[in-house]
Amino acid sequence: MWAAGIAGGAVVIAIWRIVGRGFHLLVAGSSALMGIGALAFDRQPSTFAGLAFLTLAVSLAKRPKWTAATFGAATACFLMSAASSGGVLLAISGTVTLGAVTDEMLLGHWYLVDPRLPRWALKSLDAVAGAGLMADATLLIFNGGLTWEADALVVGWAFVALGLMSLLLIVAVWFALKEPGYNGVMAATGLSYLAVLTVIGSTISGRSLLGDGSSLLSG
C-alpha cells in the first residue's frame, strides 16, 4: 500500500507540472524502496511489474504525461498486490492515506530546492491525507477494529491514539501553511514528517487487530 500510495501521489504531482525531473526521481526511488521491501514478505508478479513501471517512469521523468502514466501503472500494480492480501477497500484507503501524507512530506522538503512552489499543492495533499485517514479508520472500525480481545489492549489503544494524533497533525499542517513566509512551509513539513510516522503506526496497528497486519507490506 505504501508503494502504491507514493506512486499514486506522484501521478497527481506530475499532472500539476510544478516540479522537475529531480522530484520524480525522488518519489520513484521512495516507492521502489517500499516495493522492494514488500517482496521480502510476498513475491507477487504484480509487485515486480510495479517496480518495472517505476524504472520506466525514471527514464521518462522529463515527459510529464508519460511520467504520470507510468506512475499510474505502477500504482495499479502495487495496489493489486495489496488488495490480494487485505481486501480492495482497505487497500485503497490505506494507499490514499499513506501516499498523500508521504508525498506531502517529500514535496514539503522540495521547497528547499524551489521556494517558489505553490502552497495549494501541499494543502491539497494534506486534505486528501485527512480524508483518507478518516475513511481508513471507518473501514477498520466497521470490520472490528474496536472490538479487540483483552490480549490486544495495547495494540488497540495504540490504534486509537495514533489515529487521533495523525488527524491532529494533519490539521496542524493545514493551519501551518496559512502562516506567511517560508517558516510556515518549514513547520508544515516537520509536522507532516511526524504525521508519516503516526499514520504508519495507525495503519499497522489497525490491520493487526483484524489479523491482517501483513497487508501493509504486501504492495
C-alpha positions in Angstrom: 0.0 0.0 0.0 2.8 2.4 0.8 4.5 1.9 -2.5 1.2 2.3 -4.3 0.4 5.5 -2.4 3.7 7.2 -3.1 3.4 6.3 -6.8 -0.2 7.4 -6.9 0.6 10.8 -5.4 3.3 11.2 -7.9 0.7 10.8 -10.7 -1.1 13.9 -9.4 2.0 15.9 -8.9 3.3 15.1 -12.4 -0.1 16.3 -13.8 0.3 19.5 -11.8 3.7 20.2 -13.5 5.0 22.1 -10.6 8.3 20.1 -10.1 11.0 18.8 -12.4 12.8 15.6 -13.0 14.6 15.5 -9.7 11.5 15.2 -7.6 10.1 12.5 -9.9 13.3 10.5 -9.3 12.9 11.0 -5.6 9.3 9.7 -5.4 10.2 6.8 -7.8 13.0 5.8 -5.6 10.9 6.1 -2.4 8.1 4.0 -4.0 10.6 1.4 -5.3 12.1 1.1 -1.8 8.8 0.2 -0.3 8.0 -2.2 -3.2 11.4 -4.0 -2.8 10.7 -4.3 0.9 7.3 -5.8 0.1 9.0 -8.6 -1.9 10.6 -9.9 1.3 7.1 -10.8 2.5 5.1 -11.6 -0.6 6.7 -12.2 -4.1 3.7 -11.3 -6.3 4.2 -10.8 -10.0 2.2 -7.5 -9.8 4.8 -6.2 -7.4 7.6 -6.9 -9.8 5.5 -5.3 -12.6 5.1 -2.2 -10.4 8.9 -1.9 -9.9 9.4 -2.3 -13.7 7.0 0.6 -14.3 8.8 2.7 -11.8 12.0 2.1 -13.7 10.3 3.2 -16.8 9.0 6.3 -15.0 12.5 7.3 -14.2 13.6 7.1 -17.8 10.6 9.3 -18.8 10.9 11.8 -16.0 11.3 14.7 -18.4 7.9 14.0 -20.0 5.1 14.8 -17.6 2.3 13.0 -19.4 4.3 9.8 -19.8 5.7 10.1 -16.3 2.1 10.3 -14.9 1.0 7.3 -17.0 3.9 5.1 -15.8 3.4 6.1 -12.2 -0.2 5.3 -12.6 0.6 1.8 -13.9 2.9 1.2 -11.0 0.2 2.3 -8.6 -2.3 -0.1 -10.1 0.3 -3.0 -9.8 1.2 -2.3 -6.2 -2.5 -1.8 -5.3 -3.3 -5.2 -6.9 -0.7 -6.8 -4.6 -2.1 -5.0 -1.5 -5.7 -5.9 -2.3 -4.9 -9.6 -2.7 -3.8 -9.6 1.0 -6.1 -7.2 2.8 -9.2 -6.6 0.6 -9.8 -3.9 -2.0 -11.4 -1.2 0.1 -8.9 -1.3 2.9 -6.1 -1.4 0.3 -7.4 1.7 -1.3 -8.0 3.6 1.9 -4.5 2.7 3.2 -2.9 3.6 -0.1 -4.6 7.0 -0.2 -3.6 7.9 3.4 0.0 6.7 3.3 0.6 8.1 -0.2 -0.8 11.6 0.5 0.9 12.1 3.8 4.3 10.8 2.4 4.2 12.7 -0.8 3.2 15.8 1.2 6.3 15.4 3.3 8.5 14.8 0.3 7.1 17.8 -1.5 7.5 20.0 1.5 11.2 19.2 1.6 11.4 20.0 -2.1 10.6 23.6 -1.2 14.2 23.8 -0.1 15.1 23.3 -3.8 12.4 25.6 -5.2 10.8 28.0 -2.6 8.5 29.3 -5.4 6.4 26.1 -5.4 2.7 26.8 -4.7 1.3 26.1 -1.3 -2.0 24.9 -2.7 -0.2 21.7 -3.7 0.7 20.9 -0.1 -2.8 21.8 1.1 -4.4 19.5 -1.5 -2.3 16.6 -0.4 -3.0 17.4 3.2 -6.8 17.4 2.6 -6.5 14.0 0.8 -4.5 12.6 3.7 -7.1 13.7 6.2 -10.0 12.3 4.1 -8.1 9.0 3.6 -7.3 8.7 7.3 -10.9 9.0 8.3 -12.0 6.6 5.6 -9.4 4.1 6.6 -10.3 4.3 10.3 -14.0 4.0 9.5 -13.4 0.8 7.4 -11.2 -0.7 10.1 -13.7 0.1 12.8 -16.5 -1.3 10.7 -14.5 -4.5 10.3 -14.0 -4.9 14.0 -11.0 -2.6 14.7 -12.5 -1.5 18.1 -13.6 -4.9 19.3 -10.2 -6.2 20.3 -9.7 -9.0 22.9 -8.1 -8.5 26.3 -4.7 -9.6 25.0 -4.8 -6.9 22.3 -5.5 -3.9 24.5 -2.1 -2.3 24.0 -2.4 -2.6 20.2 -6.0 -1.5 20.3 -5.3 1.7 22.3 -2.2 2.3 20.1 -4.5 2.3 17.0 -6.9 4.8 18.6 -4.1 7.1 20.0 -2.1 7.1 16.8 -5.2 7.7 14.6 -6.2 10.7 16.7 -2.6 12.0 16.7 -2.4 11.6 13.0 -5.6 13.6 12.5 -4.3 16.3 14.8 -1.0 16.6 12.9 -2.8 16.7 9.6 -5.0 19.6 10.8 -1.9 21.3 12.2 -0.2 21.1 8.8 -3.2 22.8 7.2 -3.0 25.8 9.7 0.8 26.0 9.5 0.5 26.5 5.7 -1.5 29.6 6.4 1.4 31.3 8.1 3.2 33.8 5.8 6.8 33.3 4.7 8.8 30.2 4.4 8.6 29.4 8.1 5.1 28.2 7.6 6.2 25.7 5.0 9.1 24.5 7.2 6.7 24.0 10.1 4.2 22.1 7.9 7.0 19.9 6.5 8.1 19.0 10.0 4.6 18.2 11.1 4.0 16.1 8.0 7.1 14.1 8.8 5.6 13.3 12.2 2.3 12.5 10.6 4.0 9.9 8.4 5.3 8.1 11.5 1.9 8.2 13.3 -0.1 7.2 10.1 2.2 4.2 9.6 1.6 3.2 13.2 -2.1 3.6 12.9 -2.2 1.7 9.7 -0.2 -1.3 11.0 -1.9 -1.5 14.4 -5.4 -1.2 12.9 -4.8 -4.1 10.5 -3.1 -6.2 13.1 -6.3 -6.0 15.1 -8.0 -7.7 12.1 -5.3 -10.3 11.9 -4.0 -8.7 8.7 -1.0 -6.7 9.7 1.0 -8.1 6.8 -1.2 -6.2 4.2 0.8 -3.0 4.8 3.9 -4.7 3.5 2.4 -6.6 0.6 2.3 -3.9 -2.0 
